[in-house]
Amino acid sequence: METKTLPACPVETTLMLISSRWKVLIIRDLLGGTKRFGELKKSIQGISQKVLTSHLRDMEAGGLLTRKVYPEVPPRVEYTLTETGLSLKPVLDSMVEWGMNYKKRYEN
């Protein structure tokens, strides 16, 4: 990760790293293990290839995931959460619990 000044507020720092719904969904999918680009694209409904590529690059630069390119034709690229990325699991678990409670309260 390049050296830069992080926000004083820890919530703002977290949002800086996972500020889009797409990044949260990428993390959700990678919590299950290493995935290829095509697998991520297929599992995240509505994301364009350009946006997925951009977010994966941002997340790699932020230290949340690693990208491994295999020297094959066509090239195979795999993405895996780093220890830092994996440390977001409790955050996502809390989001799942909160979302389920919200849905129970407001559905029908």
N, C-alpha and C positions, 0 to 999 in steps of 0.2 A: 504494500500500500504506500502510495506516495506520501511524503510528509506534508501535512496540512493541519491547520488549526481546526480542531473539532469544536462543535458548539458546547457552551457551558452546560446546557441542559441535557441530561442523559436521555430523556425522551426524544429530544430533537436529534440527537446522535443516532438513535435507533431508527427514527423515521428517515433520516438521511440515507441509511443503508437499505431500508426495505419500504420505501415510500410509495410504491405503487402496488396495486392489487396483483399485477403480473409477477412481481418479485416474490411476493408472499406465496403465490401459487407455485412458482418455481421451487421455492424452498420446501413447500409441502410435498411436492413430487420427489424431490431429491432426498427427503428424510427417509424414504423407502429404499434408498440405495442409488448407485450410479445409474445414470440414464444417458442415452444418446440423444442428439439434437431432435431427430425425428420423433422419438418417444415423447419428449417434452412437448413438441409442437402438437402432437396428436392429443395429448392428455389435457392441454390447456386450451379449452374452447374459445375461439374468437381472437387469439393472439396472432399477429402477422409474423412472418419470418423475420422481417426487418426489426420489429420491436423485440422479439425474442432474442435475436442476436445482440442487439444493443444492451438489453438488460443482463444477459449472460456476461458480456464484457464488463459492464459496470460492477457486477457482483464479483467477478474475478478480481478486478482492480481493488475492490473493497475487502478482499480476503475472505469472502464467504464461500467461494467454491473454486475448484481447480478444473482445468480443461486439459484433457490428454488427447493428443492427435496421434493416430496410428498411421504409419507410412504404408498405406494400402491404396488401391485404386478400385472404387472411389475412396477417398479418405474417410476414415471412421473417427469421429470425435465423441468423447465421453466426458460427462460433467459429474463431479462428485463434490459434496459439501466438505468443507474443511472443518477442523475442530470448532472454529469460530462459528461457521454456518450451522453446525450441529447444535451448538449451544443455544440456538434460537428455538429449539423444540419446545421448551416450556412456554414460550411466548405464543407459539402456534397452538399448543394444547389449550392454553387459556382462551384463545380466540375461538376454538372449536366449542368449548364449554359455554362461553358467553353466547355464541351464535345459536347453539341448541336451545338455551334458555330463552333467548329472545324469540325464536321461532315458536316455541311452545306458548309463550305469552300472547303473541300477536297473530298466530294463524287461526283463522275462523273465529 
